Amino acid sequence: MASNNNSSGSSNKVNVPEAKKAMENFKYEVADEIGAPLKKGYNGDLTSAQNGYVGGYMVKKMIEAQEKKMAGESGEE
């Protein structure tokens, strides 16, 4: 099992500290987009499925953005 040095007990970690606020905003933007009732503060009333969907959709959107960036850099469509 991996060691967790986060004092809050959460395994969530932003690898680029300068992106922390942007990632937080992105999370709420995605939740709003998919209709998940995510709010600032306590969200223990959300189901695992709702939380998982928010995280999964965030990953999907980040991959799409990177693919577009890579396609633009290589000149391919």
N, CA, C and O atoms as a Tripos MOL2 file, in Angstrom:
@<TRIPOS>MOLECULE
protein
  308   307    77     0     0
PROTEIN
NO_CHARGES

@<TRIPOS>ATOM
      1 N           0.8430   -1.1790    0.0000 N.3       1 MET1
      2 CA          0.0000    0.0000    0.0000 C.3       1 MET1
      3 C           0.8860    1.2380    0.0000 C.2       1 MET1
      4 O           1.8770    1.2960    0.7280 O.2       1 MET1
      5 N           0.5330    2.2240   -0.8110 N.am      2 ALA2
      6 CA          1.3280    3.4340   -0.9220 C.3       2 ALA2
      7 C           1.1740    4.3020    0.3220 C.2       2 ALA2
      8 O           0.1080    4.3530    0.9360 O.2       2 ALA2
      9 N           2.2340    4.9640    0.6700 N.am      3 SER3
     10 CA          2.2080    5.8740    1.8000 C.3       3 SER3
     11 C           1.4770    7.1410    1.4070 C.2       3 SER3
     12 O           1.6420    7.6430    0.2950 O.2       3 SER3
     13 N           0.6720    7.6540    2.3170 N.am      4 ASN4
     14 CA         -0.0810    8.8790    2.0700 C.3       4 ASN4
     15 C           0.4110    9.9450    3.0350 C.2       4 ASN4
     16 O           0.2010    9.8380    4.2430 O.2       4 ASN4
     17 N           1.0600   10.9670    2.5090 N.am      5 ASN5
     18 CA          1.5970   12.0310    3.3540 C.3       5 ASN5
     19 C           0.6460   13.1990    3.5040 C.2       5 ASN5
     20 O           1.0150   14.2060    4.1090 O.2       5 ASN5
     21 N          -0.5540   13.1050    2.9810 N.am      6 ASN6
     22 CA         -1.5270   14.1730    3.0550 C.3       6 ASN6
     23 C          -2.1960   14.1370    4.4210 C.2       6 ASN6
     24 O          -2.7940   13.1230    4.7810 O.2       6 ASN6
     25 N          -2.1110   15.2110    5.1860 N.am      7 SER7
     26 CA         -2.6320   15.2200    6.5480 C.3       7 SER7
     27 C          -4.1500   15.1370    6.6100 C.2       7 SER7
     28 O          -4.6890   14.7870    7.6600 O.2       7 SER7
     29 N          -4.8590   15.4440    5.5340 N.am      8 SER8
     30 CA         -6.3170   15.3800    5.5560 C.3       8 SER8
     31 C          -6.8220   13.9610    5.3770 C.2       8 SER8
     32 O          -8.0120   13.7070    5.5620 O.2       8 SER8
     33 N          -5.9420   13.0260    5.0210 N.am      9 GLY9
     34 CA         -6.3560   11.6540    4.8010 C.3       9 GLY9
     35 C          -6.7990   11.4000    3.3790 C.2       9 GLY9
     36 O          -7.0760   10.2570    3.0140 O.2       9 GLY9
     37 N          -6.8690   12.4180    2.5840 N.am     10 SER10
     38 CA         -7.2770   12.2940    1.1870 C.3      10 SER10
     39 C          -6.0740   11.9250    0.3310 C.2      10 SER10
     40 O          -4.9570   12.3740    0.5910 O.2      10 SER10
     41 N          -6.3050   11.1120   -0.6830 N.am     11 SER11
     42 CA         -5.2140   10.7570   -1.5870 C.3      11 SER11
     43 C          -5.1530   11.6960   -2.7880 C.2      11 SER11
     44 O          -4.2760   11.5610   -3.6410 O.2      11 SER11
     45 N          -6.0880   12.6500   -2.8570 N.am     12 ASN12
     46 CA         -6.0650   13.6170   -3.9590 C.3      12 ASN12
     47 C          -4.8390   14.5000   -3.8370 C.2      12 ASN12
     48 O          -4.5230   15.0110   -2.7620 O.2      12 ASN12
     49 N          -4.1550   14.6710   -4.9570 N.am     13 LYS13
     50 CA         -2.9310   15.4600   -4.9440 C.3      13 LYS13
     51 C          -2.8320   16.2040   -6.2650 C.2      13 LYS13
     52 O          -3.0180   15.6160   -7.3300 O.2      13 LYS13
     53 N          -2.5460   17.4780   -6.1970 N.am     14 VAL14
     54 CA         -2.3090   18.2590   -7.3960 C.3      14 VAL14
     55 C          -0.8100   18.2540   -7.6250 C.2      14 VAL14
     56 O          -0.0480   18.7170   -6.7760 O.2      14 VAL14
     57 N          -0.3820   17.7360   -8.7580 N.am     15 ASN15
     58 CA          1.0430   17.6170   -9.0490 C.3      15 ASN15
     59 C           1.6960   18.9480   -9.3460 C.2      15 ASN15
     60 O           2.9000   19.1050   -9.1460 O.2      15 ASN15
     61 N           0.9200   19.9090   -9.8190 N.am     16 VAL16
     62 CA          1.4280   21.2500  -10.0920 C.3      16 VAL16
     63 C           0.6780   22.2000   -9.1510 C.2      16 VAL16
     64 O          -0.4640   22.5700   -9.4260 O.2      16 VAL16
     65 N           1.3110   22.5920   -8.0480 N.am     17 PRO17
     66 CA          0.6170   23.4100   -7.0530 C.3      17 PRO17
     67 C          -0.0360   24.6720   -7.6220 C.2      17 PRO17
     68 O          -1.0770   25.1110   -7.1330 O.2      17 PRO17
     69 N           0.5720   25.2460   -8.6460 N.am     18 GLU18
     70 CA          0.0060   26.4550   -9.2570 C.3      18 GLU18
     71 C          -1.3460   26.1800   -9.9250 C.2      18 GLU18
     72 O          -2.0940   27.1180  -10.2040 O.2      18 GLU18
     73 N          -1.6620   24.9270  -10.1820 N.am     19 ALA19
     74 CA         -2.9050   24.5600  -10.8580 C.3      19 ALA19
     75 C          -4.0210   24.2000   -9.8780 C.2      19 ALA19
     76 O          -5.1330   23.8840  -10.3010 O.2      19 ALA19
     77 N          -3.7410   24.2440   -8.5850 N.am     20 LYS20
     78 CA         -4.7260   23.7920   -7.5960 C.3      20 LYS20
     79 C          -6.0610   24.5250   -7.7230 C.2      20 LYS20
     80 O          -7.1100   23.8820   -7.7590 O.2      20 LYS20
     81 N          -6.0430   25.8360   -7.7900 N.am     21 LYS21
     82 CA         -7.2850   26.6180   -7.8760 C.3      21 LYS21
     83 C          -8.0080   26.3200   -9.1870 C.2      21 LYS21
     84 O          -9.2310   26.1800   -9.1960 O.2      21 LYS21
     85 N          -7.2780   26.2210  -10.2800 N.am     22 ALA22
     86 CA         -7.8930   25.9270  -11.5680 C.3      22 ALA22
     87 C          -8.5390   24.5440  -11.5610 C.2      22 ALA22
     88 O          -9.6230   24.3710  -12.1180 O.2      22 ALA22
     89 N          -7.8900   23.5540  -10.9370 N.am     23 MET23
     90 CA         -8.4620   22.2110  -10.8540 C.3      23 MET23
     91 C          -9.7250   22.2120  -10.0000 C.2      23 MET23
     92 O         -10.6950   21.5250  -10.3200 O.2      23 MET23
     93 N          -9.7150   22.9680   -8.9330 N.am     24 GLU24
     94 CA        -10.8940   23.0740   -8.0780 C.3      24 GLU24
     95 C         -12.0620   23.6820   -8.8570 C.2      24 GLU24
     96 O         -13.1860   23.1830   -8.7980 O.2      24 GLU24
     97 N         -11.7840   24.7600   -9.5840 N.am     25 ASN25
     98 CA        -12.8290   25.3880  -10.4030 C.3      25 ASN25
     99 C         -13.3250   24.4430  -11.4830 C.2      25 ASN25
    100 O         -14.5220   24.3920  -11.7660 O.2      25 ASN25
    101 N         -12.4110   23.6950  -12.0860 N.am     26 PHE26
    102 CA        -12.7500   22.7350  -13.1320 C.3      26 PHE26
    103 C         -13.6940   21.6640  -12.5880 C.2      26 PHE26
    104 O         -14.6440   21.2640  -13.2610 O.2      26 PHE26
    105 N         -13.4270   21.2040  -11.3670 N.am     27 LYS27
    106 CA        -14.2680   20.1820  -10.7340 C.3      27 LYS27
    107 C         -15.7070   20.6800  -10.6150 C.2      27 LYS27
    108 O         -16.6410   19.9430  -10.9320 O.2      27 LYS27
    109 N         -15.8990   21.9180  -10.1620 N.am     28 TYR28
    110 CA        -17.2500   22.4530  -10.0020 C.3      28 TYR28
    111 C         -17.9090   22.7200  -11.3500 C.2      28 TYR28
    112 O         -19.1200   22.5530  -11.4940 O.2      28 TYR28
    113 N         -17.1220   23.1310  -12.3280 N.am     29 GLU29
    114 CA        -17.6330   23.3450  -13.6840 C.3      29 GLU29
    115 C         -18.1560   22.0300  -14.2660 C.2      29 GLU29
    116 O         -19.2440   21.9900  -14.8400 O.2      29 GLU29
    117 N         -17.3870   20.9720  -14.1190 N.am     30 VAL30
    118 CA        -17.7940   19.6520  -14.6290 C.3      30 VAL30
    119 C         -19.0300   19.1610  -13.8870 C.2      30 VAL30
    120 O         -19.9650   18.6620  -14.5130 O.2      30 VAL30
    121 N         -19.0490   19.2940  -12.5700 N.am     31 ALA31
    122 CA        -20.2020   18.8490  -11.7820 C.3      31 ALA31
    123 C         -21.4670   19.5750  -12.2340 C.2      31 ALA31
    124 O         -22.5260   18.9610  -12.3670 O.2      31 ALA31
    125 N         -21.3540   20.8680  -12.4670 N.am     32 ASP32
    126 CA        -22.4970   21.6510  -12.9270 C.3      32 ASP32
    127 C         -22.9420   21.1800  -14.3160 C.2      32 ASP32
    128 O         -24.1360   21.0560  -14.5910 O.2      32 ASP32
    129 N         -21.9710   20.9250  -15.1710 N.am     33 GLU33
    130 CA        -22.2480   20.4870  -16.5390 C.3      33 GLU33
    131 C         -23.0060   19.1630  -16.5860 C.2      33 GLU33
    132 O         -23.8750   18.9760  -17.4370 O.2      33 GLU33
    133 N         -22.6810   18.2470  -15.6790 N.am     34 ILE34
    134 CA        -23.3340   16.9400  -15.7000 C.3      34 ILE34
    135 C         -24.5060   16.8500  -14.7210 C.2      34 ILE34
    136 O         -25.1720   15.8180  -14.6390 O.2      34 ILE34
    137 N         -24.7560   17.9300  -13.9820 N.am     35 GLY35
    138 CA        -25.9030   17.9600  -13.0780 C.3      35 GLY35
    139 C         -25.6760   17.3180  -11.7190 C.2      35 GLY35
    140 O         -26.6370   16.9940  -11.0220 O.2      35 GLY35
    141 N         -24.4280   17.1310  -11.3340 N.am     36 ALA36
    142 CA        -24.1290   16.5840  -10.0090 C.3      36 ALA36
    143 C         -24.2030   17.7280   -8.9940 C.2      36 ALA36
    144 O         -23.6310   18.7940   -9.2250 O.2      36 ALA36
    145 N         -24.8990   17.5170   -7.8770 N.am     37 PRO37
    146 CA        -25.0900   18.5940   -6.9000 C.3      37 PRO37
    147 C         -23.8720   18.8170   -5.9950 C.2      37 PRO37
    148 O         -23.9960   18.8030   -4.7700 O.2      37 PRO37
    149 N         -22.7060   19.0210   -6.5980 N.am     38 LEU38
    150 CA        -21.4690   19.2440   -5.8450 C.3      38 LEU38
    151 C         -21.4600   20.6800   -5.3430 C.2      38 LEU38
    152 O         -21.7670   21.6130   -6.0840 O.2      38 LEU38
    153 N         -21.1070   20.8410   -4.0890 N.am     39 LYS39
    154 CA        -21.0460   22.1860   -3.5100 C.3      39 LYS39
    155 C         -19.7590   22.3290   -2.7120 C.2      39 LYS39
    156 O         -19.1280   21.3340   -2.3560 O.2      39 LYS39
    157 N         -19.3830   23.5390   -2.4400 N.am     40 LYS40
    158 CA        -18.1800   23.7680   -1.6370 C.3      40 LYS40
    159 C         -18.4680   23.2980   -0.2160 C.2      40 LYS40
    160 O         -19.5580   23.5200    0.3110 O.2      40 LYS40
    161 N         -17.4910   22.6520    0.3940 N.am     41 GLY41
    162 CA        -17.6760   22.1310    1.7390 C.3      41 GLY41
    163 C         -18.0390   20.6620    1.7180 C.2      41 GLY41
    164 O         -17.5530   19.9050    0.8790 O.2      41 GLY41
    165 N         -18.8880   20.2640    2.6390 N.am     42 TYR42
    166 CA        -19.2540   18.8590    2.8290 C.3      42 TYR42
    167 C         -20.0910   18.3400    1.6650 C.2      42 TYR42
    168 O         -21.0750   18.9680    1.2750 O.2      42 TYR42
    169 N         -19.6990   17.1920    1.1100 N.am     43 ASN43
    170 CA        -20.4450   16.5550    0.0260 C.3      43 ASN43
    171 C         -20.7050   15.0810    0.3170 C.2      43 ASN43
    172 O         -20.8070   14.2700   -0.6030 O.2      43 ASN43
    173 N         -20.8130   14.7390    1.5950 N.am     44 GLY44
    174 CA        -21.0490   13.3590    1.9900 C.3      44 GLY44
    175 C         -22.3940   12.8230    1.5630 C.2      44 GLY44
    176 O         -22.6320   11.6160    1.6190 O.2      44 GLY44
    177 N         -23.2810   13.7150    1.1340 N.am     45 ASP45
    178 CA        -24.5980   13.2800    0.6860 C.3      45 ASP45
    179 C         -24.5930   12.8160   -0.7740 C.2      45 ASP45
    180 O         -25.5990   12.2970   -1.2590 O.2      45 ASP45
    181 N         -23.4780   12.9950   -1.4720 N.am     46 LEU46
    182 CA        -23.3750   12.5270   -2.8520 C.3      46 LEU46
    183 C         -23.0940   11.0270   -2.8670 C.2      46 LEU46
    184 O         -22.4160   10.5010   -1.9840 O.2      46 LEU46
    185 N         -23.6210   10.3560   -3.8740 N.am     47 THR47
    186 CA        -23.3650    8.9230   -3.9920 C.3      47 THR47
    187 C         -21.9770    8.6870   -4.5740 C.2      47 THR47
    188 O         -21.3750    9.5890   -5.1570 O.2      47 THR47
    189 N         -21.4840    7.4800   -4.4130 N.am     48 SER48
    190 CA        -20.1970    7.1130   -5.0120 C.3      48 SER48
    191 C         -20.2720    7.2610   -6.5250 C.2      48 SER48
    192 O         -19.3090    7.6840   -7.1650 O.2      48 SER48
    193 N         -21.4140    6.9120   -7.0900 N.am     49 ALA49
    194 CA        -21.5830    7.0190   -8.5350 C.3      49 ALA49
    195 C         -21.4780    8.4680   -9.0020 C.2      49 ALA49
    196 O         -20.8390    8.7500  -10.0160 O.2      49 ALA49
    197 N         -22.1050    9.3920   -8.2630 N.am     50 GLN50
    198 CA        -22.0260   10.8070   -8.6340 C.3      50 GLN50
    199 C         -20.5920   11.3060   -8.5500 C.2      50 GLN50
    200 O         -20.1110   11.9790   -9.4630 O.2      50 GLN50
    201 N         -19.9090   10.9800   -7.4640 N.am     51 ASN51
    202 CA        -18.5110   11.4000   -7.3100 C.3      51 ASN51
    203 C         -17.6390   10.7920   -8.3970 C.2      51 ASN51
    204 O         -16.7860   11.4740   -8.9650 O.2      51 ASN51
    205 N         -17.8440    9.5280   -8.6860 N.am     52 GLY52
    206 CA        -17.0680    8.8490   -9.7170 C.3      52 GLY52
    207 C         -17.3090    9.4310  -11.0940 C.2      52 GLY52
    208 O         -16.3910    9.5370  -11.9070 O.2      52 GLY52
    209 N         -18.5540    9.8100  -11.3490 N.am     53 TYR53
    210 CA        -18.8840   10.3870  -12.6500 C.3      53 TYR53
    211 C         -18.2020   11.7360  -12.8330 C.2      53 TYR53
    212 O         -17.7030   12.0410  -13.9160 O.2      53 TYR53
    213 N         -18.1810   12.5430  -11.7760 N.am     54 VAL54
    214 CA        -17.4960   13.8410  -11.8540 C.3      54 VAL54
    215 C         -16.0180   13.6210  -12.1630 C.2      54 VAL54
    216 O         -15.4810   14.2460  -13.0780 O.2      54 VAL54
    217 N         -15.3620   12.7500  -11.4200 N.am     55 GLY55
    218 CA        -13.9400   12.4900  -11.6440 C.3      55 GLY55
    219 C         -13.6670   11.9080  -13.0180 C.2      55 GLY55
    220 O         -12.7180   12.3110  -13.6910 O.2      55 GLY55
    221 N         -14.4880   10.9690  -13.4350 N.am     56 GLY56
    222 CA        -14.3100   10.3500  -14.7470 C.3      56 GLY56
    223 C         -14.4990   11.3350  -15.8810 C.2      56 GLY56
    224 O         -13.7640   11.3070  -16.8680 O.2      56 GLY56
    225 N         -15.4910   12.2110  -15.7390 N.am     57 TYR57
    226 CA        -15.7440   13.2010  -16.7800 C.3      57 TYR57
    227 C         -14.6260   14.2410  -16.8270 C.2      57 TYR57
    228 O         -14.2810   14.7430  -17.8970 O.2      57 TYR57
    229 N         -14.0620   14.5610  -15.6560 N.am     58 MET58
    230 CA        -12.9160   15.4770  -15.6300 C.3      58 MET58
    231 C         -11.7660   14.8850  -16.4270 C.2      58 MET58
    232 O         -11.1440   15.5770  -17.2320 O.2      58 MET58
    233 N         -11.4820   13.6080  -16.2050 N.am     59 VAL59
    234 CA        -10.3910   12.9360  -16.9170 C.3      59 VAL59
    235 C         -10.6720   12.9320  -18.4120 C.2      59 VAL59
    236 O          -9.7800   13.2130  -19.2130 O.2      59 VAL59
    237 N         -11.9010   12.6150  -18.7920 N.am     60 LYS60
    238 CA        -12.2680   12.5990  -20.2130 C.3      60 LYS60
    239 C         -12.0120   13.9610  -20.8550 C.2      60 LYS60
    240 O         -11.4370   14.0370  -21.9410 O.2      60 LYS60
    241 N         -12.4360   15.0370  -20.1900 N.am     61 LYS61
    242 CA        -12.2430   16.3760  -20.7390 C.3      61 LYS61
    243 C         -10.7620   16.7650  -20.8030 C.2      61 LYS61
    244 O         -10.3420   17.4380  -21.7440 O.2      61 LYS61
    245 N          -9.9740   16.3470  -19.8140 N.am     62 MET62
    246 CA         -8.5410   16.6560  -19.8330 C.3      62 MET62
    247 C          -7.8450   15.9100  -20.9660 C.2      62 MET62
    248 O          -6.9600   16.4600  -21.6210 O.2      62 MET62
    249 N          -8.2410   14.6650  -21.1980 N.am     63 ILE63
    250 CA         -7.6510   13.8880  -22.2950 C.3      63 ILE63
    251 C          -8.0210   14.5240  -23.6330 C.2      63 ILE63
    252 O          -7.1700   14.6490  -24.5140 O.2      63 ILE63
    253 N          -9.2790   14.9260  -23.7930 N.am     64 GLU64
    254 CA         -9.7040   15.5750  -25.0390 C.3      64 GLU64
    255 C          -8.8980   16.8510  -25.2890 C.2      64 GLU64
    256 O          -8.4570   17.1030  -26.4110 O.2      64 GLU64
    257 N          -8.7100   17.6520  -24.2400 N.am     65 ALA65
    258 CA         -7.9500   18.8930  -24.3870 C.3      65 ALA65
    259 C          -6.5060   18.6150  -24.7910 C.2      65 ALA65
    260 O          -5.9450   19.3120  -25.6360 O.2      65 ALA65
    261 N          -5.9120   17.5970  -24.1850 N.am     66 GLN66
    262 CA         -4.5230   17.2500  -24.5260 C.3      66 GLN66
    263 C          -4.4320   16.7190  -25.9510 C.2      66 GLN66
    264 O          -3.4920   17.0460  -26.6750 O.2      66 GLN66
    265 N          -5.3970   15.9070  -26.3560 N.am     67 GLU67
    266 CA         -5.3900   15.3880  -27.7290 C.3      67 GLU67
    267 C          -5.4880   16.5320  -28.7420 C.2      67 GLU67
    268 O          -4.7970   16.5260  -29.7610 O.2      67 GLU67
    269 N          -6.3470   17.5100  -28.4550 N.am     68 LYS68
    270 CA         -6.4770   18.6670  -29.3490 C.3      68 LYS68
    271 C          -5.1720   19.4400  -29.4080 C.2      68 LYS68
    272 O          -4.7440   19.8720  -30.4790 O.2      68 LYS68
    273 N          -4.5370   19.6130  -28.2470 N.am     69 LYS69
    274 CA         -3.2570   20.3260  -28.1890 C.3      69 LYS69
    275 C          -2.2020   19.5740  -28.9990 C.2      69 LYS69
    276 O          -1.4540   20.1810  -29.7650 O.2      69 LYS69
    277 N          -2.1460   18.2660  -28.8290 N.am     70 MET70
    278 CA         -1.1470   17.4590  -29.5410 C.3      70 MET70
    279 C          -1.4090   17.4730  -31.0460 C.2      70 MET70
    280 O          -0.4690   17.5360  -31.8380 O.2      70 MET70
    281 N          -2.6600   17.4150  -31.4390 N.am     71 ALA71
    282 CA         -3.0010   17.4410  -32.8640 C.3      71 ALA71
    283 C          -2.6220   18.7850  -33.4770 C.2      71 ALA71
    284 O          -2.1590   18.8470  -34.6170 O.2      71 ALA71
    285 N          -2.8190   19.8530  -32.7210 N.am     72 GLY72
    286 CA         -2.4660   21.1880  -33.1990 C.3      72 GLY72
    287 C          -0.9610   21.3710  -33.3230 C.2      72 GLY72
    288 O          -0.4850   22.0270  -34.2500 O.2      72 GLY72
    289 N          -0.2170   20.7940  -32.3920 N.am     73 GLU73
    290 CA          1.2330   20.9210  -32.4120 C.3      73 GLU73
    291 C           1.8630   20.1120  -33.5440 C.2      73 GLU73
    292 O           2.8940   20.4940  -34.0980 O.2      73 GLU73
    293 N           1.2230   18.9840  -33.8800 N.am     74 SER74
    294 CA          1.8010   18.1290  -34.9260 C.3      74 SER74
    295 C           1.2890   18.5080  -36.3090 C.2      74 SER74
    296 O           1.8330   18.0740  -37.3250 O.2      74 SER74
    297 N           0.2220   19.3350  -36.3390 N.am     75 GLY75
    298 CA         -0.3370   19.7400  -37.6330 C.3      75 GLY75
    299 C          -1.2800   18.7210  -38.2170 C.2      75 GLY75
    300 O          -1.7680   18.9040  -39.3330 O.2      75 GLY75
    301 N          -1.5560   17.6320  -37.4840 N.am     76 GLU76
    302 CA         -2.4640   16.5840  -37.9640 C.3      76 GLU76
    303 C          -3.8780   16.8750  -37.5010 C.2      76 GLU76
    304 O          -4.0820   17.6080  -36.5340 O.2      76 GLU76
    305 N          -4.8410   16.3090  -38.1780 N.am     77 GLU77
    306 CA         -6.2460   16.4670  -37.7940 C.3      77 GLU77
    307 C          -6.8200   15.1350  -37.4200 C.2      77 GLU77
    308 O          -7.9950   15.0470  -37.0650 O.2      77 GLU77
@<TRIPOS>BOND
     1     1     2 1
     2     2     3 1
     3     3     4 2
     4     3     5 am
     5     5     6 1
     6     6     7 1
     7     7     8 2
     8     7     9 am
     9     9    10 1
    10    10    11 1
    11    11    12 2
    12    11    13 am
    13    13    14 1
    14    14    15 1
    15    15    16 2
    16    15    17 am
    17    17    18 1
    18    18    19 1
    19    19    20 2
    20    19    21 am
    21    21    22 1
    22    22    23 1
    23    23    24 2
    24    23    25 am
    25    25    26 1
    26    26    27 1
    27    27    28 2
    28    27    29 am
    29    29    30 1
    30    30    31 1
    31    31    32 2
    32    31    33 am
    33    33    34 1
    34    34    35 1
    35    35    36 2
    36    35    37 am
    37    37    38 1
    38    38    39 1
    39    39    40 2
    40    39    41 am
    41    41    42 1
    42    42    43 1
    43    43    44 2
    44    43    45 am
    45    45    46 1
    46    46    47 1
    47    47    48 2
    48    47    49 am
    49    49    50 1
    50    50    51 1
    51    51    52 2
    52    51    53 am
    53    53    54 1
    54    54    55 1
    55    55    56 2
    56    55    57 am
    57    57    58 1
    58    58    59 1
    59    59    60 2
    60    59    61 am
    61    61    62 1
    62    62    63 1
    63    63    64 2
    64    63    65 am
    65    65    66 1
    66    66    67 1
    67    67    68 2
    68    67    69 am
    69    69    70 1
    70    70    71 1
    71    71    72 2
    72    71    73 am
    73    73    74 1
    74    74    75 1
    75    75    76 2
    76    75    77 am
    77    77    78 1
    78    78    79 1
    79    79    80 2
    80    79    81 am
    81    81    82 1
    82    82    83 1
    83    83    84 2
    84    83    85 am
    85    85    86 1
    86    86    87 1
    87    87    88 2
    88    87    89 am
    89    89    90 1
    90    90    91 1
    91    91    92 2
    92    91    93 am
    93    93    94 1
    94    94    95 1
    95    95    96 2
    96    95    97 am
    97    97    98 1
    98    98    99 1
    99    99   100 2
   100    99   101 am
   101   101   102 1
   102   102   103 1
   103   103   104 2
   104   103   105 am
   105   105   106 1
   106   106   107 1
   107   107   108 2
   108   107   109 am
   109   109   110 1
   110   110   111 1
   111   111   112 2
   112   111   113 am
   113   113   114 1
   114   114   115 1
   115   115   116 2
   116   115   117 am
   117   117   118 1
   118   118   119 1
   119   119   120 2
   120   119   121 am
   121   121   122 1
   122   122   123 1
   123   123   124 2
   124   123   125 am
   125   125   126 1
   126   126   127 1
   127   127   128 2
   128   127   129 am
   129   129   130 1
   130   130   131 1
   131   131   132 2
   132   131   133 am
   133   133   134 1
   134   134   135 1
   135   135   136 2
   136   135   137 am
   137   137   138 1
   138   138   139 1
   139   139   140 2
   140   139   141 am
   141   141   142 1
   142   142   143 1
   143   143   144 2
   144   143   145 am
   145   145   146 1
   146   146   147 1
   147   147   148 2
   148   147   149 am
   149   149   150 1
   150   150   151 1
   151   151   152 2
   152   151   153 am
   153   153   154 1
   154   154   155 1
   155   155   156 2
   156   155   157 am
   157   157   158 1
   158   158   159 1
   159   159   160 2
   160   159   161 am
   161   161   162 1
   162   162   163 1
   163   163   164 2
   164   163   165 am
   165   165   166 1
   166   166   167 1
   167   167   168 2
   168   167   169 am
   169   169   170 1
   170   170   171 1
   171   171   172 2
   172   171   173 am
   173   173   174 1
   174   174   175 1
   175   175   176 2
   176   175   177 am
   177   177   178 1
   178   178   179 1
   179   179   180 2
   180   179   181 am
   181   181   182 1
   182   182   183 1
   183   183   184 2
   184   183   185 am
   185   185   186 1
   186   186   187 1
   187   187   188 2
   188   187   189 am
   189   189   190 1
   190   190   191 1
   191   191   192 2
   192   191   193 am
   193   193   194 1
   194   194   195 1
   195   195   196 2
   196   195   197 am
   197   197   198 1
   198   198   199 1
   199   199   200 2
   200   199   201 am
   201   201   202 1
   202   202   203 1
   203   203   204 2
   204   203   205 am
   205   205   206 1
   206   206   207 1
   207   207   208 2
   208   207   209 am
   209   209   210 1
   210   210   211 1
   211   211   212 2
   212   211   213 am
   213   213   214 1
   214   214   215 1
   215   215   216 2
   216   215   217 am
   217   217   218 1
   218   218   219 1
   219   219   220 2
   220   219   221 am
   221   221   222 1
   222   222   223 1
   223   223   224 2
   224   223   225 am
   225   225   226 1
   226   226   227 1
   227   227   228 2
   228   227   229 am
   229   229   230 1
   230   230   231 1
   231   231   232 2
   232   231   233 am
   233   233   234 1
   234   234   235 1
   235   235   236 2
   236   235   237 am
   237   237   238 1
   238   238   239 1
   239   239   240 2
   240   239   241 am
   241   241   242 1
   242   242   243 1
   243   243   244 2
   244   243   245 am
   245   245   246 1
   246   246   247 1
   247   247   248 2
   248   247   249 am
   249   249   250 1
   250   250   251 1
   251   251   252 2
   252   251   253 am
   253   253   254 1
   254   254   255 1
   255   255   256 2
   256   255   257 am
   257   257   258 1
   258   258   259 1
   259   259   260 2
   260   259   261 am
   261   261   262 1
   262   262   263 1
   263   263   264 2
   264   263   265 am
   265   265   266 1
   266   266   267 1
   267   267   268 2
   268   267   269 am
   269   269   270 1
   270   270   271 1
   271   271   272 2
   272   271   273 am
   273   273   274 1
   274   274   275 1
   275   275   276 2
   276   275   277 am
   277   277   278 1
   278   278   279 1
   279   279   280 2
   280   279   281 am
   281   281   282 1
   282   282   283 1
   283   283   284 2
   284   283   285 am
   285   285   286 1
   286   286   287 1
   287   287   288 2
   288   287   289 am
   289   289   290 1
   290   290   291 1
   291   291   292 2
   292   291   293 am
   293   293   294 1
   294   294   295 1
   295   295   296 2
   296   295   297 am
   297   297   298 1
   298   298   299 1
   299   299   300 2
   300   299   301 am
   301   301   302 1
   302   302   303 1
   303   303   304 2
   304   303   305 am
   305   305   306 1
   306   306   307 1
   307   307   308 2
@<TRIPOS>SUBSTRUCTURE
     1 MET1         2 RESIDUE 1 A MET
     2 ALA2         6 RESIDUE 1 A ALA
     3 SER3        10 RESIDUE 1 A SER
     4 ASN4        14 RESIDUE 1 A ASN
     5 ASN5        18 RESIDUE 1 A ASN
     6 ASN6        22 RESIDUE 1 A ASN
     7 SER7        26 RESIDUE 1 A SER
     8 SER8        30 RESIDUE 1 A SER
     9 GLY9        34 RESIDUE 1 A GLY
    10 SER10       38 RESIDUE 1 A SER
    11 SER11       42 RESIDUE 1 A SER
    12 ASN12       46 RESIDUE 1 A ASN
    13 LYS13       50 RESIDUE 1 A LYS
    14 VAL14       54 RESIDUE 1 A VAL
    15 ASN15       58 RESIDUE 1 A ASN
    16 VAL16       62 RESIDUE 1 A VAL
    17 PRO17       66 RESIDUE 1 A PRO
    18 GLU18       70 RESIDUE 1 A GLU
    19 ALA19       74 RESIDUE 1 A ALA
    20 LYS20       78 RESIDUE 1 A LYS
    21 LYS21       82 RESIDUE 1 A LYS
    22 ALA22       86 RESIDUE 1 A ALA
    23 MET23       90 RESIDUE 1 A MET
    24 GLU24       94 RESIDUE 1 A GLU
    25 ASN25       98 RESIDUE 1 A ASN
    26 PHE26      102 RESIDUE 1 A PHE
    27 LYS27      106 RESIDUE 1 A LYS
    28 TYR28      110 RESIDUE 1 A TYR
    29 GLU29      114 RESIDUE 1 A GLU
    30 VAL30      118 RESIDUE 1 A VAL
    31 ALA31      122 RESIDUE 1 A ALA
    32 ASP32      126 RESIDUE 1 A ASP
    33 GLU33      130 RESIDUE 1 A GLU
    34 ILE34      134 RESIDUE 1 A ILE
    35 GLY35      138 RESIDUE 1 A GLY
    36 ALA36      142 RESIDUE 1 A ALA
    37 PRO37      146 RESIDUE 1 A PRO
    38 LEU38      150 RESIDUE 1 A LEU
    39 LYS39      154 RESIDUE 1 A LYS
    40 LYS40      158 RESIDUE 1 A LYS
    41 GLY41      162 RESIDUE 1 A GLY
    42 TYR42      166 RESIDUE 1 A TYR
    43 ASN43      170 RESIDUE 1 A ASN
    44 GLY44      174 RESIDUE 1 A GLY
    45 ASP45      178 RESIDUE 1 A ASP
    46 LEU46      182 RESIDUE 1 A LEU
    47 THR47      186 RESIDUE 1 A THR
    48 SER48      190 RESIDUE 1 A SER
    49 ALA49      194 RESIDUE 1 A ALA
    50 GLN50      198 RESIDUE 1 A GLN
    51 ASN51      202 RESIDUE 1 A ASN
    52 GLY52      206 RESIDUE 1 A GLY
    53 TYR53      210 RESIDUE 1 A TYR
    54 VAL54      214 RESIDUE 1 A VAL
    55 GLY55      218 RESIDUE 1 A GLY
    56 GLY56      222 RESIDUE 1 A GLY
    57 TYR57      226 RESIDUE 1 A TYR
    58 MET58      230 RESIDUE 1 A MET
    59 VAL59      234 RESIDUE 1 A VAL
    60 LYS60      238 RESIDUE 1 A LYS
    61 LYS61      242 RESIDUE 1 A LYS
    62 MET62      246 RESIDUE 1 A MET
    63 ILE63      250 RESIDUE 1 A ILE
    64 GLU64      254 RESIDUE 1 A GLU
    65 ALA65      258 RESIDUE 1 A ALA
    66 GLN66      262 RESIDUE 1 A GLN
    67 GLU67      266 RESIDUE 1 A GLU
    68 LYS68      270 RESIDUE 1 A LYS
    69 LYS69      274 RESIDUE 1 A LYS
    70 MET70      278 RESIDUE 1 A MET
    71 ALA71      282 RESIDUE 1 A ALA
    72 GLY72      286 RESIDUE 1 A GLY
    73 GLU73      290 RESIDUE 1 A GLU
    74 SER74      294 RESIDUE 1 A SER
    75 GLY75      298 RESIDUE 1 A GLY
    76 GLU76      302 RESIDUE 1 A GLU
    77 GLU77      306 RESIDUE 1 A GLU
